[in-house]
């Protein structure tokens, strides 16, 4: 197997957050001349697109709950081809319940022989003491350290009790962290913030030891081969909504579409008046349509184009903010409403208390082009939106508690579950080879069918 430098980075303290330290490490590696490819240990979207800003590469996703070891291995190898080092981030906690929490970092470390860097929050250590040494750890990174003396004391304790090196540290940096915390969800972080973060981290880090650690372990050859998706390729035009309002997609899904023969083209619900020529499937990913509600509501041509596409028998798949856009209206947390496309029989209500995505598994209770009755899918529930049905909701899931997670209108499917199609071949197969039920959509706005 060709050399595949790689590292896992995460926390073991329940109250700690490794994100700032991970950004600092990425920035330092990039500035030292190493191209970093970021991987998340769960197939859900981050709060900020910081990794892409720092590295210039779209993050990838590995997920031990959704993907097989072979599929994860293929994703890791393919994603890291254009990089010098792969950085897999998450939380170390072998006791986590898969069904409750989704993908975990520990299985990925075992499958791919990943060197483990543990981020320790110095403030938590001061309050609770040094946590028990994990069974497997190769180095420590110290966050929120008070001063040089504090760093020296903690480093001595960790190296004596854990018998691993401290490879870098960050101070409290109250002002810089406050500016990072103030970044809006999905907002594009400013590069200078990460440059400052890198400046602080590079005062204490040990780049040669980190680089050496990333290269010291052989990659498992059995997981290095590219597996076949076992999906027959076909010509298909997939129109991807891509602009300021819609931008969350799994990179591996889009590349898999193209690898199986699909033509993937972009369009903008904000600015375009029609769908791309010969569109078979319109795919609207997650985003924040509430921030552009007026412009989306006023683009009547695009709304009519989507309804006409459905009326002609075309398919639509939409997730999160994309599904909200297909509803009759969206309602903000302040109670303001805006008229949307009108395909899905619901109002999309923005939740004021978003708590982050959570792992869910749902099963279809009606046949649709996405799958037969009973087809199961795994993903992460978008916590920003709720669907409030206006009529019979057309829910497609079996669990009563999860009504409204998926809804449909003829060949349009709206989902509050983010699905990586490349990770679930049975869903990918139906994306390319649907068994479309006989039904016709009647445009409620024009009366045409």
C-alpha positions as CSV (number, residue, x, y, z in Angstrom):
1,X,0.0,0.0,0.0
2,X,1.4,3.4,-0.9
3,X,2.2,5.6,2.1
4,X,-0.9,7.2,3.6
5,X,0.0,9.6,6.4
6,X,-2.9,9.9,8.7
7,X,-3.9,11.0,12.2
8,X,-7.0,10.8,14.4
9,X,-7.7,13.8,16.6
10,X,-10.4,14.0,19.3
11,X,-11.3,14.5,22.9
12,X,-12.0,12.1,25.7
13,X,-13.5,14.7,28.1
14,X,-17.3,14.8,27.9
15,X,-17.4,18.6,28.4
16,X,-14.5,19.4,26.1
17,X,-14.6,20.6,22.5
18,X,-11.6,19.9,20.2
19,X,-12.8,22.0,17.3
20,X,-10.5,25.0,17.8
21,X,-7.5,22.8,18.4
22,X,-8.3,20.8,15.2
23,X,-8.5,24.1,13.2
24,X,-5.2,25.2,14.7
25,X,-3.5,21.9,13.8
26,X,-4.8,22.1,10.2
27,X,-3.6,25.7,9.8
28,X,-0.1,24.8,11.1
29,X,0.2,21.7,8.9
30,X,-0.9,23.7,5.8
31,X,1.6,26.5,6.6
32,X,4.4,24.0,7.0
33,X,3.8,22.9,3.4
34,X,1.5,19.8,3.9
35,X,-1.8,19.6,2.2
36,X,-4.4,18.4,4.6
37,X,-7.6,16.4,3.8
38,X,-10.1,16.7,6.5
39,X,-12.4,13.8,7.4
40,X,-15.3,13.8,9.9
41,X,-16.2,10.7,11.8
42,X,-19.9,11.3,11.3
43,X,-21.7,11.8,8.0
44,X,-23.2,15.1,9.0
45,X,-22.4,18.7,8.1
46,X,-20.3,20.9,10.4
47,X,-21.5,24.1,11.9
48,X,-18.9,26.1,9.9
49,X,-17.1,25.4,6.6
50,X,-13.8,26.2,8.4
51,X,-11.9,23.1,7.2
52,X,-12.5,24.0,3.6
53,X,-11.3,27.6,4.3
54,X,-8.1,26.4,5.9
55,X,-7.2,23.5,3.6
56,X,-8.8,24.6,0.3
57,X,-10.3,21.1,0.1
58,X,-13.9,20.0,0.7
59,X,-14.1,17.8,3.9
60,X,-15.0,14.1,3.5
61,X,-17.0,11.9,5.8
62,X,-16.3,8.5,7.3
63,X,-19.0,6.9,9.5
64,X,-18.7,3.5,11.3
65,X,-22.5,3.5,11.8
66,X,-23.5,4.0,8.2
67,X,-20.5,2.6,6.2
68,X,-18.8,-0.8,6.1
69,X,-15.1,-0.9,6.8
70,X,-14.5,-1.4,3.1
71,X,-16.6,1.6,2.1
72,X,-14.8,3.7,4.7
73,X,-11.5,2.5,3.4
74,X,-12.3,3.4,-0.1
75,X,-13.5,6.8,0.9
76,X,-10.3,7.4,3.0
77,X,-7.9,6.3,0.2
78,X,-9.7,8.1,-2.6
79,X,-10.2,11.3,-0.5
80,X,-6.5,11.4,0.6
81,X,-5.1,10.9,-2.9
82,X,-4.5,14.7,-3.5
83,X,-3.3,15.3,0.1
84,X,-0.1,14.8,2.1
85,X,-1.9,13.9,5.3
86,X,-5.4,12.8,6.3
87,X,-6.9,14.2,9.5
88,X,-9.9,12.3,11.0
89,X,-11.7,14.3,13.7
90,X,-14.3,13.2,16.3
91,X,-14.7,12.1,19.9
92,X,-13.0,9.1,21.5
93,X,-15.6,7.2,23.5
94,X,-15.8,3.4,23.0
95,X,-18.9,3.3,25.3
96,X,-21.1,5.4,23.1
97,X,-24.3,3.8,22.0
98,X,-24.2,3.5,18.1
99,X,-28.0,3.7,17.8
100,X,-28.1,6.9,19.8
101,X,-25.0,8.7,18.6
102,X,-24.1,7.4,15.1
103,X,-20.6,7.2,13.8
104,X,-17.6,6.9,16.2
105,X,-13.9,7.6,16.0
106,X,-12.8,4.5,17.9
107,X,-13.8,2.0,15.2
108,X,-12.1,4.1,12.5
109,X,-8.9,4.1,14.5
110,X,-9.0,0.3,14.8
111,X,-9.9,-0.3,11.1
112,X,-7.3,2.0,9.7
113,X,-4.5,1.8,12.4
114,X,-4.8,5.5,13.0
115,X,-2.3,7.2,15.3
116,X,-4.4,8.9,18.0
117,X,-3.9,12.4,19.2
118,X,-6.0,13.4,22.3
119,X,-7.0,17.0,22.8
120,X,-7.1,17.8,26.6
121,X,-8.9,20.9,27.8
122,X,-6.5,22.3,30.5
123,X,-9.4,24.1,32.3
124,X,-11.2,20.8,32.7
125,X,-8.0,19.1,33.9
126,X,-7.5,21.8,36.5
127,X,-11.1,21.3,37.8
128,X,-11.4,17.5,37.6
129,X,-7.9,16.2,37.4
130,X,-6.1,14.3,34.6
131,X,-8.5,11.8,33.1
132,X,-7.6,8.1,33.1
133,X,-5.2,7.3,30.3
134,X,-7.0,5.8,27.3
135,X,-5.9,2.3,26.3
136,X,-4.6,3.7,23.0
137,X,-3.0,7.2,22.8
138,X,0.0,8.4,20.9
139,X,0.2,12.0,21.8
140,X,-1.5,14.9,23.5
141,X,-2.5,18.4,22.5
142,X,-3.3,20.9,25.3
143,X,-6.1,23.4,24.9
144,X,-6.8,26.5,27.0
145,X,-3.5,26.5,28.8
146,X,-3.0,29.5,31.2
147,X,0.7,30.4,30.6
148,X,4.1,28.8,30.0
149,X,4.4,27.6,33.6
150,X,1.0,26.0,33.4
151,X,2.0,24.3,30.1
152,X,5.2,23.0,31.7
153,X,3.4,21.5,34.7
154,X,0.7,19.8,32.6
155,X,3.3,18.5,30.1
156,X,5.4,17.0,32.9
157,X,2.3,15.3,34.4
158,X,1.0,13.9,31.1
159,X,4.4,12.7,29.9
160,X,5.0,11.0,33.3
161,X,1.5,9.5,33.9
162,X,0.4,8.8,30.3
163,X,3.9,8.2,28.9
164,X,3.1,10.1,25.7
165,X,4.5,13.4,24.4
166,X,2.7,16.7,24.5
167,X,2.9,17.8,20.8
168,X,1.4,21.3,21.0
169,X,-0.8,23.7,22.9
170,X,-3.1,26.7,22.7
171,X,-3.6,29.4,25.3
172,X,-6.9,30.7,26.6
173,X,-7.2,33.2,23.7
174,X,-10.4,34.6,25.0
175,X,-10.8,37.4,22.4
176,X,-10.0,35.1,19.5
177,X,-12.3,32.3,20.7
178,X,-15.1,34.8,21.2
179,X,-14.8,35.9,17.6
180,X,-14.9,32.3,16.4
181,X,-17.9,31.6,18.6
182,X,-19.7,34.6,17.1
183,X,-19.5,33.3,13.6
184,X,-23.0,32.6,12.2
185,X,-24.0,29.0,11.5
186,X,-23.0,28.2,7.9
187,X,-21.2,31.5,7.7
188,X,-17.9,31.5,5.9
189,X,-15.2,32.2,8.5
190,X,-12.6,34.8,7.8
191,X,-9.1,33.4,6.9
192,X,-7.3,35.8,9.2
193,X,-8.9,34.3,12.3
194,X,-7.3,30.9,11.5
195,X,-4.0,32.6,10.7
196,X,-4.0,34.0,14.2
197,X,-4.9,30.6,15.6
198,X,-2.0,29.0,13.7
199,X,0.4,31.7,15.0
200,X,-0.4,30.8,18.6
201,X,-0.3,27.0,18.0
202,X,3.0,27.1,16.1
203,X,4.8,28.6,19.1
204,X,4.6,25.3,21.0
205,X,4.0,22.5,18.4
206,X,6.5,19.8,17.4
207,X,5.9,19.4,13.6
208,X,8.6,16.7,13.0
209,X,7.2,14.5,15.7
210,X,3.6,14.9,14.5
211,X,4.6,14.2,10.9
212,X,6.6,11.2,11.9
213,X,3.7,9.8,14.0
214,X,1.4,10.2,11.0
215,X,3.7,8.0,8.8
216,X,4.8,5.3,11.2
217,X,2.0,2.8,10.8
218,X,1.2,0.7,7.8
219,X,-2.2,1.1,6.2
220,X,-4.3,-2.1,6.3
221,X,-4.0,-3.5,2.8
222,X,-7.2,-5.4,2.9
223,X,-9.1,-2.1,3.1
224,X,-7.0,-0.3,0.5
225,X,-8.8,-1.6,-2.6
226,X,-11.6,0.2,-4.2
227,X,-14.8,-1.7,-3.9
228,X,-17.5,-1.8,-6.6
229,X,-20.7,0.0,-5.9
230,X,-22.6,-2.8,-7.7
231,X,-24.8,-0.2,-9.3
232,X,-25.3,-0.3,-13.1
233,X,-24.2,2.9,-14.6
234,X,-26.6,4.9,-16.7
235,X,-27.0,8.3,-18.3
236,X,-28.7,10.6,-15.8
237,X,-28.7,14.4,-15.5
238,X,-28.8,15.5,-11.8
239,X,-29.3,19.2,-11.3
240,X,-27.7,20.4,-8.0
241,X,-29.0,23.5,-6.3
242,X,-25.9,25.4,-5.5
243,X,-25.7,29.1,-4.3
244,X,-25.6,31.0,-1.1
245,X,-28.9,29.5,0.1
246,X,-28.1,25.8,-0.7
247,X,-24.7,24.4,-0.5
248,X,-24.4,21.3,1.8
249,X,-23.6,18.1,-0.2
250,X,-21.5,15.1,0.5
251,X,-18.5,15.3,-1.9
252,X,-18.3,11.5,-2.2
253,X,-22.0,11.3,-3.3
254,X,-21.5,13.9,-6.1
255,X,-18.3,12.1,-7.3
256,X,-20.1,8.7,-7.2
257,X,-22.9,10.1,-9.3
258,X,-20.4,11.2,-11.9
259,X,-18.5,7.9,-11.7
260,X,-21.7,6.0,-12.4
261,X,-22.4,8.0,-15.6
262,X,-24.5,10.9,-14.3
263,X,-24.1,14.4,-15.6
264,X,-24.0,16.7,-12.5
265,X,-24.8,20.3,-13.2
266,X,-25.4,23.3,-10.9
267,X,-28.3,25.7,-10.9
268,X,-29.3,28.6,-8.6
269,X,-32.8,28.9,-7.1
270,X,-31.8,32.4,-6.2
271,X,-30.9,33.6,-9.7
272,X,-31.8,31.1,-12.4
273,X,-35.2,31.1,-14.1
274,X,-35.2,27.4,-15.2
275,X,-33.7,24.1,-14.5
276,X,-30.7,22.9,-16.6
277,X,-31.7,21.2,-19.9
278,X,-32.8,17.6,-19.7
279,X,-32.8,17.4,-15.9
280,X,-33.9,14.0,-14.6
281,X,-33.5,14.6,-10.9
282,X,-33.4,18.0,-9.2
283,X,-31.4,17.7,-6.0
284,X,-31.7,20.5,-3.4
285,X,-29.3,20.1,-0.6
286,X,-29.4,21.7,2.8
287,X,-28.7,25.3,3.5
288,X,-30.3,28.4,4.9
289,X,-33.2,29.5,2.7
290,X,-34.6,31.6,5.6
291,X,-31.7,34.0,5.1
292,X,-32.6,34.6,1.5
293,X,-36.4,34.1,1.8
294,X,-37.4,37.3,0.0
295,X,-35.2,36.6,-3.0
296,X,-36.4,32.9,-3.2
297,X,-40.0,33.9,-2.8
298,X,-39.7,36.5,-5.6
299,X,-38.1,34.1,-8.1
300,X,-41.5,32.9,-9.5
301,X,-39.9,31.5,-12.6
302,X,-37.8,29.0,-10.7
303,X,-40.7,28.0,-8.5
304,X,-42.8,27.4,-11.6
305,X,-39.9,25.5,-13.2
306,X,-39.7,23.0,-10.3
307,X,-43.5,22.4,-10.3
308,X,-43.4,21.9,-14.1
309,X,-40.6,19.5,-13.8
310,X,-42.6,17.4,-11.3
311,X,-45.8,17.7,-13.5
312,X,-43.8,16.2,-16.4
313,X,-42.9,13.2,-14.3
314,X,-39.5,14.4,-13.2
315,X,-38.0,13.5,-9.8
316,X,-37.0,15.9,-7.0
317,X,-35.0,15.0,-3.9
318,X,-34.5,17.7,-1.2
319,X,-32.9,17.7,2.3
320,X,-33.1,20.1,5.2
321,X,-33.2,23.7,3.9
322,X,-33.8,22.3,0.3
323,X,-36.9,20.5,1.6
324,X,-38.0,23.7,3.4
325,X,-37.9,25.5,0.1
326,X,-40.2,23.0,-1.5
327,X,-42.9,23.5,1.2
328,X,-45.8,26.0,0.9
329,X,-44.2,28.4,3.3
330,X,-41.2,28.8,5.6
331,X,-41.6,30.3,9.0
332,X,-38.7,31.8,10.8
333,X,-38.1,31.6,14.6
334,X,-39.5,35.1,14.9
335,X,-42.8,34.0,13.2
336,X,-42.3,35.7,9.8
337,X,-43.4,33.7,6.8
338,X,-42.5,33.6,3.1
339,X,-44.2,31.8,0.3
340,X,-42.0,29.0,-1.2
341,X,-42.4,26.5,-4.1
342,X,-45.6,24.8,-2.8
343,X,-44.8,21.2,-3.8
344,X,-44.7,19.7,-0.3
345,X,-47.9,20.0,1.7
346,X,-46.3,21.5,4.8
347,X,-45.0,24.6,6.4
348,X,-41.3,24.5,7.2
349,X,-40.8,26.0,10.6
350,X,-37.4,27.2,11.8
351,X,-36.6,25.9,15.2
352,X,-35.3,28.4,17.8
353,X,-33.5,25.7,19.8
354,X,-31.3,23.8,17.4
355,X,-29.1,21.3,19.2
356,X,-27.1,19.8,16.3
357,X,-27.8,16.8,14.1
358,X,-28.6,13.4,15.7
359,X,-28.4,9.9,14.2
360,X,-31.7,8.4,13.1
361,X,-32.7,5.3,11.2
362,X,-36.1,5.4,9.4
363,X,-38.1,3.0,7.3
364,X,-40.4,3.9,4.4
365,X,-44.0,2.9,5.1
366,X,-45.0,3.6,1.5
367,X,-43.3,2.7,-1.8
368,X,-41.6,5.5,-3.6
369,X,-38.8,5.9,-6.2
370,X,-36.4,6.0,-3.3
371,X,-37.3,2.5,-2.2
372,X,-40.0,-0.1,-1.5
373,X,-42.1,-0.2,1.6
374,X,-39.8,-1.1,4.5
375,X,-36.6,0.3,2.9
376,X,-34.4,1.6,5.6
377,X,-32.1,4.6,5.5
378,X,-29.6,5.9,8.0
379,X,-28.5,9.5,8.4
380,X,-28.5,12.5,10.7
381,X,-31.7,14.4,11.5
382,X,-31.5,18.1,10.7
383,X,-32.3,20.0,13.9
384,X,-32.9,23.4,12.3
385,X,-36.3,22.7,10.7
386,X,-39.6,21.0,11.5
387,X,-42.4,20.2,9.0
388,X,-45.9,21.2,10.0
389,X,-48.3,19.3,7.7
390,X,-51.1,21.3,6.0
391,X,-53.1,18.2,4.9
392,X,-52.5,14.4,5.1
393,X,-48.8,14.6,5.7
394,X,-47.7,11.9,3.3
395,X,-45.1,10.8,5.8
396,X,-42.8,8.0,4.6
397,X,-41.5,6.7,7.9
398,X,-42.9,4.0,10.2
399,X,-42.2,5.4,13.7
400,X,-45.0,7.7,14.8
401,X,-42.6,9.8,16.8
402,X,-40.7,10.6,13.6
403,X,-43.6,11.6,11.5
404,X,-42.6,14.5,9.3
405,X,-39.0,13.5,9.0
406,X,-39.6,12.5,5.4
407,X,-42.6,13.7,3.4
408,X,-43.5,13.5,-0.3
409,X,-45.6,14.9,-3.1
410,X,-45.8,12.4,-6.0
411,X,-42.2,12.1,-7.2
412,X,-40.8,14.8,-4.9
413,X,-39.3,13.7,-1.6
414,X,-38.5,16.1,1.2
415,X,-36.2,14.8,4.0
416,X,-35.0,16.2,7.3
417,X,-32.4,13.4,7.3
418,X,-29.1,14.0,5.6
419,X,-28.3,11.0,3.5
420,X,-24.9,10.1,2.0
421,X,-26.0,8.1,-1.0
422,X,-22.5,6.9,-1.8
423,X,-22.5,5.2,1.6
424,X,-25.8,3.3,1.1
425,X,-25.7,1.4,-2.2
426,X,-29.4,0.3,-1.9
427,X,-30.5,3.9,-2.0
428,X,-27.9,4.8,-4.7
429,X,-29.3,2.0,-6.9
430,X,-32.8,3.5,-6.7
431,X,-31.5,7.0,-7.4
432,X,-30.2,5.7,-10.8
433,X,-32.8,3.0,-11.4
434,X,-36.1,4.1,-9.9
435,X,-39.3,2.2,-10.0
436,X,-41.6,5.2,-10.3
437,X,-45.2,4.6,-9.2
438,X,-47.9,5.6,-11.6
439,X,-49.1,9.0,-10.3
440,X,-49.4,12.6,-11.6
441,X,-48.7,15.9,-10.0
442,X,-51.2,18.7,-10.4
443,X,-49.6,22.1,-10.0
444,X,-51.7,23.8,-7.3
445,X,-50.7,27.2,-8.5
446,X,-51.4,26.9,-12.3
447,X,-53.9,24.0,-12.4
448,X,-51.8,22.3,-15.0
449,X,-50.8,18.6,-14.7
